[in-house]
């Protein structure tokens, strides 16, 4: 490919990225729910947007359909939506089963524009000596450099597989919105951290706060942190009274609360099913000294077979929770008033509320 073609393609990519960053909202700072759900009859992934009315802790009227044709590229159980980092989300495939050729998209819900990112060449290169076990994709924003970055972690094992198994982790980063846009780079892993093990695969969504991506690994007593500025890993110890057994399902358990990293778990799994469920919340008040502050609150309703997990917060301080297999509503928890409020999600197509499609329904929060 000639140098002129490379320059033209780079210029087009940069223009499309600037267009993607353009928002149609003016002074409005209304928060919305982005609802992603799959229609089994049409084999299409649908996106819906519903405004959150803060004054009454209710939702707006009829949801706005944001159907994106490019979502045909994803298998119904394969689409994952990242944390919203103004002005867009990252839409990417699940880590397992691994698919190197499924694209990664950035999506601006305000303009409904998408940008397909280049495939990671390190994942596409055939390697007869290794097999890929899984791939994790994370999304972050560095406020110092004003750049978004995509972090990919690939775990591989040698072929033929040795005993005991030795797992390697390959880390690559894609920087958006700068001269290096479109180029994946390998990142050196800190040798002091035992990242050779599969135990550092993530559980649930990652959370980016103040230029650092955080996620919960499958095992161990730490939270993994990746600093976007220096592109280095470190470990943050979990609260000393936190039990790792809380994490049975891959739910989104890390959230941002008032600019702080917060860890949410439930105490219900350890008691009798007839006991009142308790949601436990640890807030990392002192990030550098790893000082956690714990709060507990009772859920004033029958827990049943529900599995509540946090999906985000709003500026007024409420934590938004969703039941794992319930599509028809969300729950707001006011920490200051210690009050729960159940709000129904209405106006969606009837097929969304069916039990079959509810498994593939996710809810995210964004500002626009």
C-alpha positions as CSV (number, residue, x, y, z in Angstrom):
1,X,0.0,0.0,0.0
2,X,1.4,3.4,-1.0
3,X,2.3,6.1,1.5
4,X,-0.5,8.3,0.0
5,X,-3.1,5.7,0.6
6,X,-1.9,5.3,4.2
7,X,-2.2,9.0,4.8
8,X,-5.7,9.1,3.2
9,X,-6.9,6.2,5.3
10,X,-5.4,7.7,8.5
11,X,-7.1,11.1,7.7
12,X,-10.5,9.4,7.1
13,X,-10.2,7.4,10.3
14,X,-9.3,10.5,12.3
15,X,-12.3,12.4,10.8
16,X,-14.7,9.6,11.6
17,X,-13.4,9.6,15.1
18,X,-13.9,13.3,15.5
19,X,-17.5,12.9,14.2
20,X,-18.1,10.1,16.6
21,X,-17.0,12.3,19.5
22,X,-19.6,15.0,18.4
23,X,-22.7,15.0,20.6
24,X,-26.1,16.3,19.6
25,X,-27.0,17.2,23.2
26,X,-26.7,20.9,24.3
27,X,-26.8,21.9,27.9
28,X,-28.9,18.9,28.8
29,X,-27.2,16.5,31.2
30,X,-30.0,14.0,31.4
31,X,-28.9,10.4,32.2
32,X,-30.3,7.6,30.1
33,X,-30.5,3.8,30.2
34,X,-29.1,2.0,27.2
35,X,-30.9,-1.3,26.9
36,X,-29.5,-4.0,24.8
37,X,-31.6,-7.0,23.9
38,X,-31.8,-9.7,21.3
39,X,-34.8,-10.6,19.2
40,X,-34.7,-14.4,18.6
41,X,-37.3,-14.1,15.9
42,X,-35.4,-11.7,13.7
43,X,-31.9,-12.6,14.9
44,X,-31.2,-8.9,15.5
45,X,-29.6,-7.1,18.4
46,X,-31.6,-4.0,19.5
47,X,-30.6,-0.9,21.5
48,X,-33.2,1.3,23.3
49,X,-32.7,4.5,25.1
50,X,-34.8,5.7,28.0
51,X,-34.2,9.0,29.9
52,X,-34.0,8.9,33.7
53,X,-36.0,11.7,35.4
54,X,-34.0,12.5,38.5
55,X,-36.6,14.5,40.3
56,X,-39.1,11.7,40.5
57,X,-36.7,8.8,40.2
58,X,-38.8,7.6,37.3
59,X,-38.1,6.9,33.6
60,X,-39.1,8.9,30.7
61,X,-42.0,8.0,28.3
62,X,-41.7,5.7,25.3
63,X,-38.1,4.4,24.7
64,X,-36.2,5.5,21.7
65,X,-35.1,2.7,19.4
66,X,-31.4,2.8,18.5
67,X,-31.2,-0.2,16.2
68,X,-27.7,-0.4,14.8
69,X,-27.4,-2.6,11.6
70,X,-23.7,-3.3,12.5
71,X,-24.9,-5.3,15.5
72,X,-25.7,-8.1,13.1
73,X,-22.0,-8.9,13.4
74,X,-22.4,-10.2,17.0
75,X,-23.8,-13.5,18.2
76,X,-26.7,-12.8,20.6
77,X,-24.7,-14.0,23.6
78,X,-21.5,-12.5,22.4
79,X,-22.1,-8.7,22.7
80,X,-20.7,-6.9,25.7
81,X,-21.2,-3.2,26.4
82,X,-18.5,-1.4,28.3
83,X,-18.8,1.4,30.8
84,X,-19.9,4.7,29.2
85,X,-16.9,7.0,28.9
86,X,-18.1,10.3,27.4
87,X,-19.2,10.3,24.6
88,X,-19.4,6.6,23.8
89,X,-19.5,3.0,24.7
90,X,-17.3,0.1,23.5
91,X,-19.2,-2.8,21.9
92,X,-17.1,-5.9,21.8
93,X,-17.3,-9.7,21.8
94,X,-17.3,-11.8,24.9
95,X,-14.0,-13.4,25.9
96,X,-15.3,-16.9,25.7
97,X,-15.6,-18.6,23.3
98,X,-12.8,-16.6,21.7
99,X,-13.3,-15.1,18.3
100,X,-10.5,-13.1,16.8
101,X,-12.4,-11.9,13.8
102,X,-15.4,-10.3,15.6
103,X,-14.9,-6.5,15.4
104,X,-14.8,-4.0,18.2
105,X,-17.0,-1.0,17.8
106,X,-17.2,2.4,19.5
107,X,-20.8,3.6,19.7
108,X,-22.1,7.1,20.4
109,X,-25.7,6.8,21.6
110,X,-26.4,10.5,21.1
111,X,-25.5,10.6,17.4
112,X,-26.1,6.8,16.9
113,X,-22.8,6.6,15.1
114,X,-20.4,3.7,15.2
115,X,-16.8,3.3,14.3
116,X,-15.3,-0.1,13.7
117,X,-11.8,-0.4,15.2
118,X,-9.0,-2.3,13.5
119,X,-8.6,-5.9,14.4
120,X,-5.7,-6.8,16.8
121,X,-3.0,-8.3,14.5
122,X,-1.6,-10.1,17.5
123,X,-4.8,-12.1,17.8
124,X,-5.1,-12.7,14.1
125,X,-1.7,-14.1,13.5
126,X,-1.9,-17.9,13.3
127,X,0.3,-19.6,15.9
128,X,0.6,-23.4,15.7
129,X,2.5,-23.5,18.9
130,X,-0.2,-22.0,21.2
131,X,-3.9,-22.1,21.7
132,X,-6.0,-19.2,22.9
133,X,-8.0,-19.9,26.1
134,X,-9.8,-16.6,26.4
135,X,-9.6,-12.8,25.6
136,X,-10.7,-9.9,27.9
137,X,-11.5,-6.5,26.4
138,X,-11.5,-3.3,28.6
139,X,-12.2,0.3,27.8
140,X,-10.7,3.4,29.5
141,X,-10.2,7.1,29.3
142,X,-7.1,9.0,30.4
143,X,-8.1,12.5,31.6
144,X,-4.5,13.8,31.4
145,X,-4.0,13.1,27.7
146,X,-7.7,13.2,26.8
147,X,-7.5,9.9,25.0
148,X,-9.5,6.7,25.0
149,X,-7.7,3.4,25.1
150,X,-8.8,-0.2,24.5
151,X,-6.9,-2.9,26.5
152,X,-7.0,-6.5,25.3
153,X,-5.6,-9.4,27.4
154,X,-5.2,-12.8,25.7
155,X,-4.4,-16.0,27.6
156,X,-2.7,-18.8,25.7
157,X,-1.3,-22.2,26.5
158,X,1.4,-24.1,24.6
159,X,0.6,-26.9,22.2
160,X,1.1,-29.7,23.1
161,X,-0.1,-28.7,26.5
162,X,2.5,-29.3,29.2
163,X,1.9,-30.6,32.7
164,X,1.4,-28.7,34.8
165,X,-0.3,-26.2,32.5
166,X,1.7,-23.0,31.9
167,X,-0.5,-20.1,30.9
168,X,0.8,-16.9,29.2
169,X,-0.8,-13.6,29.0
170,X,-0.4,-11.2,26.1
171,X,-1.4,-7.5,26.6
172,X,-2.1,-5.1,23.7
173,X,-3.4,-1.5,23.7
174,X,-5.1,0.6,21.0
175,X,-5.1,4.4,21.5
176,X,-7.9,6.3,20.0
177,X,-8.0,9.9,18.8
178,X,-4.3,10.6,18.2
179,X,-1.6,10.0,15.6
180,X,-1.2,6.4,16.7
181,X,-4.9,5.7,16.2
182,X,-5.4,2.4,14.4
183,X,-2.2,0.7,15.7
184,X,-2.2,-2.0,18.4
185,X,0.9,-2.1,20.6
186,X,2.2,-4.8,22.9
187,X,2.5,-3.8,26.5
188,X,5.2,-5.1,28.7
189,X,3.8,-6.9,31.8
190,X,5.3,-6.1,35.2
191,X,7.3,-9.2,36.1
192,X,6.6,-8.7,39.8
193,X,2.9,-9.5,39.2
194,X,2.0,-13.2,38.7
195,X,0.0,-12.6,35.5
196,X,0.9,-15.9,34.0
197,X,-2.2,-17.5,35.7
198,X,-5.8,-17.5,34.4
199,X,-6.9,-16.3,37.8
200,X,-6.6,-12.7,36.5
201,X,-9.3,-13.1,33.9
202,X,-12.0,-10.6,34.7
203,X,-15.4,-11.2,36.4
204,X,-18.0,-8.8,35.1
205,X,-17.4,-5.4,33.6
206,X,-14.3,-3.3,34.3
207,X,-14.6,0.3,35.7
208,X,-12.3,3.2,34.6
209,X,-11.8,5.9,37.3
210,X,-9.3,8.7,37.0
211,X,-7.5,7.1,34.2
212,X,-7.2,3.7,35.7
213,X,-9.1,0.6,34.5
214,X,-10.1,-1.8,37.4
215,X,-11.6,-5.3,37.3
216,X,-12.2,-8.2,39.6
217,X,-10.2,-11.3,38.7
218,X,-11.7,-14.8,39.0
219,X,-9.6,-15.7,42.0
220,X,-7.4,-14.1,44.6
221,X,-7.8,-11.3,47.1
222,X,-7.0,-8.3,44.9
223,X,-8.4,-6.0,42.3
224,X,-6.4,-5.6,39.1
225,X,-5.6,-2.0,38.0
226,X,-4.2,-0.9,34.7
227,X,-2.9,2.7,34.7
228,X,-3.6,4.2,31.2
229,X,-1.0,6.9,31.6
230,X,2.1,4.7,32.2
231,X,0.4,1.5,30.9
232,X,1.4,-0.5,33.9
233,X,-0.4,-3.1,36.0
234,X,-0.8,-3.1,39.8
235,X,-2.9,-4.9,42.4
236,X,-5.2,-3.3,44.9
237,X,-6.0,-5.5,48.0
238,X,-9.7,-6.1,48.5
239,X,-11.3,-5.2,51.9
240,X,-10.0,-7.6,54.6
241,X,-13.5,-8.6,55.5
242,X,-14.6,-9.2,51.9
243,X,-15.3,-12.8,51.0
244,X,-14.3,-13.8,47.5
245,X,-17.0,-16.5,47.4
246,X,-19.5,-13.7,46.8
247,X,-18.5,-13.9,43.1
248,X,-20.4,-17.0,41.8
249,X,-21.8,-15.4,38.7
250,X,-20.0,-13.0,36.3
251,X,-21.9,-9.9,37.5
252,X,-20.9,-6.3,37.4
253,X,-19.8,-5.8,41.0
254,X,-17.4,-2.8,40.6
255,X,-18.9,0.7,40.3
256,X,-17.9,4.3,40.5
257,X,-19.5,6.1,43.4
258,X,-18.8,9.8,43.9
259,X,-15.5,9.5,42.0
260,X,-14.4,6.5,44.2
261,X,-14.1,2.9,43.4
262,X,-16.8,0.8,45.1
263,X,-17.2,-2.9,45.6
264,X,-20.7,-4.3,45.9
265,X,-21.6,-7.8,47.2
266,X,-24.4,-9.5,49.0
267,X,-24.5,-11.4,52.2
268,X,-27.5,-13.5,51.3
269,X,-25.6,-16.4,50.0
270,X,-24.1,-17.2,53.4
271,X,-27.3,-17.2,55.4
272,X,-30.6,-18.9,55.4
273,X,-32.9,-18.1,52.5
274,X,-35.6,-16.9,54.9
275,X,-33.2,-14.3,56.3
276,X,-33.4,-10.7,55.2
277,X,-30.9,-10.1,52.4
278,X,-28.1,-7.6,53.0
279,X,-26.2,-5.7,50.3
280,X,-22.7,-4.9,51.4
281,X,-20.8,-1.9,49.9
282,X,-17.1,-1.1,50.3
283,X,-16.0,2.3,49.1
284,X,-12.3,3.0,48.5
285,X,-12.1,6.3,50.2
286,X,-8.3,6.5,50.3
287,X,-7.1,5.1,47.0
288,X,-3.3,5.3,47.6
289,X,-3.4,3.8,51.1
290,X,-6.1,1.3,50.2
291,X,-8.6,2.4,52.9
292,X,-12.0,0.9,52.4
293,X,-15.2,2.1,54.2
294,X,-17.9,-0.4,54.6
295,X,-21.7,0.1,54.5
296,X,-24.5,-2.4,54.7
297,X,-28.2,-2.0,53.8
298,X,-31.2,-4.3,53.9
299,X,-33.3,-5.1,50.9
300,X,-36.9,-4.5,52.0
301,X,-38.6,-7.1,49.8
302,X,-38.6,-10.9,49.2
303,X,-35.3,-11.8,47.6
304,X,-36.6,-15.1,46.1
305,X,-34.5,-16.2,43.2
306,X,-33.4,-12.7,42.2
307,X,-29.8,-11.8,41.9
308,X,-29.4,-8.0,42.3
309,X,-26.3,-6.4,40.8
310,X,-25.3,-2.8,40.3
311,X,-25.3,-1.3,36.8
312,X,-24.2,2.2,37.7
313,X,-25.0,5.4,39.6
314,X,-26.5,8.8,38.9
315,X,-25.2,12.2,40.1
316,X,-27.9,12.5,42.7
317,X,-26.2,9.6,44.6
318,X,-28.6,6.7,43.9
319,X,-27.1,3.3,43.1
320,X,-29.0,1.6,40.2
321,X,-29.5,-2.2,40.6
322,X,-30.9,-4.7,38.2
323,X,-32.1,-8.3,38.8
324,X,-30.3,-10.9,36.7
325,X,-33.4,-12.4,35.0
326,X,-35.9,-9.6,35.3
327,X,-36.2,-7.2,32.3
328,X,-39.2,-5.2,33.4
329,X,-37.7,-2.9,35.9
330,X,-34.7,-1.5,37.8
331,X,-34.1,-0.5,41.4
332,X,-32.8,2.8,42.8
333,X,-31.1,2.9,46.2
334,X,-30.7,6.2,47.9
335,X,-27.7,5.8,50.2
336,X,-28.4,9.0,52.2
337,X,-32.1,8.3,52.8
338,X,-31.5,4.5,52.9
339,X,-34.5,4.0,50.7
340,X,-35.2,1.6,47.8
341,X,-37.5,2.4,44.9
342,X,-38.6,0.0,42.2
343,X,-39.2,1.6,38.8
344,X,-40.8,-0.3,35.9
345,X,-39.3,-0.2,32.4
346,X,-42.3,0.2,30.1
347,X,-42.9,0.8,26.5
348,X,-40.5,-1.8,25.1
349,X,-41.7,-4.3,22.6
350,X,-43.5,-7.2,24.1
351,X,-40.9,-9.7,23.1
352,X,-38.3,-8.0,25.3
353,X,-40.2,-8.9,28.4
354,X,-40.3,-12.6,27.7
355,X,-38.1,-14.9,29.8
356,X,-36.2,-16.2,26.8
357,X,-35.0,-12.8,25.6
358,X,-34.5,-11.4,29.1
359,X,-31.3,-13.6,29.5
360,X,-29.7,-11.5,26.7
361,X,-30.9,-8.2,28.0
362,X,-28.4,-5.7,29.6
363,X,-28.9,-2.2,30.9
364,X,-26.2,0.5,31.0
365,X,-26.2,4.1,32.1
366,X,-25.0,7.0,30.0
367,X,-25.2,10.8,30.0
368,X,-26.5,12.6,26.9
